[in-house]
Amino acid sequence: MKKRFGVTVLALGASVAIILSGCGGCAGCGATAKNIASLSSNWYANTTYKKIQPTFTQGNEDFKKEEIKYTVTFDKTAAENNSYSVDYSDGTYVTEFYAAEFDRDKYCAEEFKGAYPDGLVAYYYKTSLNIPKVTFKVGSDEKSFENDSIITECWFLSVEDALQPLYSKISADTVSPAANRVSSIDEAYTKINCEYVTYYSYEPGAALTEVTSDGQTTESTTDGLGNTVNTVFDLSSLNIAIRATKLTRDLSQVITLHTPNAGLQNFTLSGRSGALSEADLTKIENIMTENELYVGGNEDDKLNTTAVSITYAGQLSGVSQQYWFAAIDNARNNTGRATMLKIAQPLPYSLGTLHITLDEIVSKLY
């Protein structure tokens, strides 16, 4: 039997929207009308360049990757659940983004391998979430878990090919809130220790997922990826998919995510006017300035940001995860590279909010 990922900690670890228990299937699969996402390479100085730049490709001269570290903090000031509580110690979240030649012998299922071309260059994106301690408390009883972690890796094509997914892997050793009302400490959490690997056919059509848990591996296949109404992205590439959209306050874009535990699901991306707090903005401005990703004209200038929320596009949509990116003030001279600045993830069941906030830019594209 497949184990479901936790609702919220997975969302942070994979940097993805909320995966709701009981929400499955694909709204609109098999339809002919298309809702194709408008995408740009917003991590480049010239966002209109839809291919992969040589300097972003491993092995080329002047190659540089993007590697960014974030702090993870927990805010329970607005928690309203009177049945139980959860606490997360401060943690870290690291993203790594670059391009390289796709190794089909390593990242292709045998039945898909023959269709993949030689010398294919694709994007690689990795995220690593680490939280030293998570504690659940029910009345006077409490239970703690150490070294909570989720690591995701994925490969996908360029904006020219709509970031088409090729491969993804999620390794989870994590614990997550399990219910709204509980009567004992053991009812408050779900422990997950498993690995999901998804292989995609080169011509959009099928995804093969292998789930390894408790020493056993099971397989499932999702068909119809070439017939969806919306553009399809892999769950693990969601940060980049959102970063590639029209990052404006009037953004309204429905996308389809392939999730390893529920197949194809539709989500809505919406532009928001929400600003960063003054403390967050000051810290982030300093980091961006040090890395020449922001140039303020005078002391009254502020770093422009764009907020985007993502919500399940169906019944029981639940809470909404929110992102902040550096705004694109000039599409052909994109100083801020639409850098992901922050994610705010409300926990389910009114238990508080996890925040991922920019802390250090280890390496940038150029």
Buried (B, 14 or more C-beta within 10 A) or exposed (E): EBBBBBBBBBBBBBBBBBBBBEBBEBBBBEEEEEBEBEBBBBBBBEBEBBBBBEBBBEEBEEBBBBBBBBBBBBBBEEBEBEBBBBBBBEBBBBBBBBBBEBEBEEBBBEEBBEEBEEEBBBBBBBBBBBBBBBBBBBEEEBBEBEEBBBBBBBBBBBBEBBBBBBBBBBBBBBBBBBBEEBEEBEBBBBEBEBBBBBBBBBEBBBBBBBBBBEEEEEEBEBEBBEBBBBBBBBBBBBBBBBBBBBBEEEBEBBBBBBBBBBBBBBBBBBBBEEEBEEEBBEBBBEBBEEBEBBEEEEEEEEBEBBBBBBBBBBEEBBBBBBBBBBBBEEEEEBBBBBBBBBBBBBBBBBBBBBBBBBBBBBEBBE
